[in-house]
Amino acid sequence: MEIGIDSFAAVTVSDDADLAINGMNALAELLERMEFADAVGLDSFGIGEHYRKEFLDSAPAVILAAAAARTKRIRLSSAVTVLSAADPVRVFQNFATLDLISRGRAEMVVGRGSFTESFPLFGLNLHDYDALFAEKLDLLLTIRDHKVVNWSGEFRPALRDQVIYPRPVQNPLPIWLGVGGTPASFVRAGVLGLPLMVAVIGGETHRFRPLIDLYRQAGAQAGHPPEQLKVGLHSLGYVANSTEQAVNEYYPGYAETFTRIGKERGWPPVNRARFDAQNGPTGALLVGGPEEIAQKILRHSEALGGISRITFQMDNAGLSHENLLRALELIGKRVAPLVNR
């Protein structure tokens, strides 16, 4: 199983903070963590895409390209590319260029995103949420699979005998479909034969099994071989030397972050009882010591019928750079060997 990290390039913000200085320091530390993740043997590092004050990942391909120059083996991915708000031609060109810089280590996870700020920012209609994504995904896959493109759609001018450059080292460039909990999204990934990245940030992970079965059934009916229908799992998590230490360090920042976001979405405030339930044996959170987390990953994989990749998102809880570096080392040196033994 591949084990990796996802990041939203979080930055500390306050009314009196110097956003530029904080952002400069936060990105420098993020690149150091990406380089360290490569050094400790992790398999992938993904950068999200948001348009919010607390995240610095509005240009993920730029961050990934900077990391490509400092790493040798780790795969570099988006997590996710908000395709509804992007031009698929530019998305493909950015990641094809990243693939050239990284010597064949680029990937994309494309999705619709969990926030909606990009729609007014780029003059898009939120009512076209799914139609925009479906059309742009079709164009992106057409560009990936054909150097000379003939394509037409509703939201973008048609392309006629248009050659799209540059071309990536990998053929085809890996594109995963990032999904939440919508059955139609799982079916779409299966019909297209795309690997599936499932974002499970709450609840019990095994409850996603019927949706993953739906994905595999749709893929089989479309004629795709089972080995092509890979499943990845994106989870919130953090690893320390012991479970007690991990929870004590992670919970305060987690509670602050998700209580704040919950005010926007109508969620109740986070409390310790709900956190502990989500961090229990079947819960989605991966917060604990190395042995416990390795066992939990294996339980999740069994419950979901086998997964190919799991990624930790750790920088959503205000943890220090030093704590995150230590967690990367524990995941690379202790969790991954236990899982893959």
N, C-alpha and C positions, 0 to 999 in steps of 0.2 A: 504494500500500500504506500502510495506517495503521501508525504506529510509536509504541509507548507503553512505559510502565514499570509493573512490578508490585512491590509491597513487602509484606513481612510485619511492618513496623514493628518491626524488630529493636532490641534495647536491650542495652547492655553489662551483664552481671551478674557478680557475684562474691560470695563469702561475706560480705565486709565492706562491700559497696556499699550505699548508700542507694537502695533500689529506687524510691522515690517521686520523689526528686530526679532520678535518672537517667532515669526514665520521663517526667517532665515535660519535661526537656531534649530527649530523643529525639523526642517528639511535636512539640515546637516546631520542631525541625530538619526533621522529615518534612513538616510543613505548609509550611515555607519551600521545600522541594524541589518539592512539588506545585505551588505558586504559580510557581516558576521554570520547571518543565516546561511550564506553560501559556504563559509568556512566550516561551520559545524555540521554540514551535510544535509541540510533541509532541501526538499525537492522543488519547491515553488515559492514565489513571493508575488502576491497580487496587490494592486493599487486600485482603490475604488474611484468613483467619480461623483462629486457633489458640488453644489454651488451655494455653500453656506459658510458663515463666518468662522465656524469652529473646525472646518476641514480645509486642507490645502491641496486637494486632489482634483481640482477642476481641469487640469491638463495631465492626466496620468501617463500618457506616452512620453512626456518630457521627463518625469521622474524615473520611469522605467529605463529610458535611454541613458540617463545619468548612472543608474545602477548597472546597466549593461557594461559600461566602461570599467567598472570596479569589481566585477564578478566573473567567474569562469564557467560554472557548471549549472547553477540554479536556473530554473525556468522562470520567466518573467511574464506576468499576466495582468490583464485588467480584472477588476473585481467589484462591480461590473462596469462595462462600457454602456452608458445610457444611450442606446442606439436610437430610441425614439426622437431624441433631441439633436442628433448628429447627422452629418452627411456621410453615407456609407463609403463614398469614394475617398474622402479624406481619412476616415477611420481606417480603411484598408491601407492607404498609402502610409499613414503613421505607423501602423504595426508591421507592415512589410519593411519599412525602414528600420524599425526596432529589430526585426529579425535579422537584417543584414548586419547591424551594429553588434548584435549579441551572438552572431555566428549560429543562428538557427535555434534560439531559445525563447522566442516570443510566442505568446498565446493570447487569445481573447476569451473572456467570458462576457457575453452580451446579454442584456436584460432591459427591463423597463424602468428599473430603479425604484427605490422605496420612498423617495421624496419627489415633489412636483415643481420645485423652483425653476427647473430648466424650461418648463413650458412657457411661462410669460417672458422669461429672459430671452428666448429665441423666437418669440412671436408665434408659438404653437397653440393649438386649441386642445385643452385637456379632454374634450369630448372625443377627440380622435386618438385617444391613448393607445388602444390596441391596434387599430388600423394602421397607424403610423409605424408601430413596431413591426407588424407583420410585413408591410411593404418594404421597409428598410432592411429587414433581415433577408428578404428575398433578393434584394439588390446586392447586399454584401456577399451572400453566398454565390451569386452569379459572377461577381467580380473575382472572388477567390478561385472559382472553378474554370473561368474562361478569361484568357488574356484579352480577347476581342469581345466587347460587350455589346449586345443588342437587348435593350430592356425598356419597358415603359410602365408607368404607374400613375397614381392619382396625385401624389403630393410633390413630385419632383419632375423636372423636365426629362424627357426620354433620352436615351443614349443610343446612337446609331453607329455601328462599326467603330466604336470608341475603344482604343487601346489604353489600358490602365497600367501605369508604371509608378514605382518600381515593383518588381516581382520578388517575393520572399525566397529565402533559402529553402524553407520547408514547403513541400508540395504534397498535400494541401497545408496551408497555414491552419493550425488547430484553432477551432472556434467551438467553445462550449456555450450552452444555453443556460443562463442563470434564472432560476424560478423560485417563487415563494410557495404559495399553496393553491394556485388555480389549476384545476384539472386540465383545462384546455392547453395550458402551457406545457404540461407534462406530455400530453398527446402530441403537440406540435414538435417537441424535441424528438420524440420517437419516430414520427413520420419522416422527419428530415434526417434521421440517423445521426443526430448531434449528441456528443457527450453532455451529461446533465449535471449541473452544479446546483444543489439544493441548499438554500439558505434557511437554516433552522435556528432561530434566535430565541425561541421560547417554547414552552409546552414539552411534550414527550416525543422524542425522536421517532420511536417505533410507529407513531400514528401516521407517518408519511409512507409507510409500506404500501398501502393500497394505491397511492398516487405513483409510486415508483413501479409497481406492478403494471399499472396502466401505461406508463412510459415504455416498459419492455414489451408489453403486448402490442402496442402501436408500432414499435420498431420492427418486431418480428413480422407483423402483418404487412409492413411496407417492404419486407425483403432484406432488412439489414441484419448482418450476422451478430450474434450475441456479444462477441468481443468488441464490436464497435459501439455498443450501447453502454458506455461507462457511466458510473454514477459517482459524483463527488459530494462532499458534505462540508458546508461552511458553518462553523459554530463559534459562538463567543466562548472564550476560555482564557486560562492563565495557569501556569505551572510554577510551583515553588518547591522547596525542599520537602515540605509536608503539606497536607491538606489544610490543617489549621492555619499555617502561615499564608497559604495561597488565598484562602477565604478572607482572612483578616486584612490582607493587602488589597484585594480586588473589590470587595463588597462596597466600601464607602464611595469610591468613584463611580462604580456601576450604578449604585442607587441614585446618585446625583444626576448622572447622564440620562438614565431612563425615566426618572421622575420629570426632568426638564422636557424631554421629548414627548413624554406622555401628556403634558399639559397641552401640546399642540394637537394631539390625536385623541384626546378623551380617555386615556388610560388612567387607572388609579395609581397613586403614588407607590413606589417600590417599598416593600418592607422585608425584613429579614426572613420571615416565615415563607413568603412566596419565593424568595431567592433560594432558600434551602431546598424547597420542593423542586425547583428547576435544576438544582445542582445535585439532586438525588440520583439513584442508580439508573433510572430511565429518563431523567430530565435532559434538556438540550445543552445546558451549560457544562463546559469542560474545565472546571476550576478545582485544582487539587494537586496532590503529589504525583510524581512520575508513574509509580506503579498503579495507583488508582486510575489515573487518566488513561494509561495504556489498556487496562482492562475494560474501561468504559468505551473506548474507541472500538475494541473488538466486539463488545456487546452491541453497539450501534450497528456495526457492519453486519453482524449476524441477523439482527432484527430487520435490516433493510435488504436482505438477500445478497449482500456483498457490495462493498464500495471500493473504488479505485484510488480515491484521494480524499484526505480530510485537511481542512485549513482552519487555523486558529485566528480569530480576530481578537487582539489583546489590547489595542491602544484606544479603547473606548471607556477607560475607567480611571484616567488621570494618573496612571502609573509612571514612575520615573524611568528615565532612559536606562539607568543602571538595572532596575528591576526587570525591564523588558529584555535587556541583554542576557541577564541570568536565566530568564525563562526560555529564551531561544536556545541557550546552551543545554538546558535540561531537556527540552523537546528533541533537539538534535542528537544528543549523546545518550539519553536514557529512555525517553518515550519511544522514539522511532525504532531503536533496536529491540525493545520489548514487543512492540506491535508486530514487527516483521520477523521475529524469531520463528 
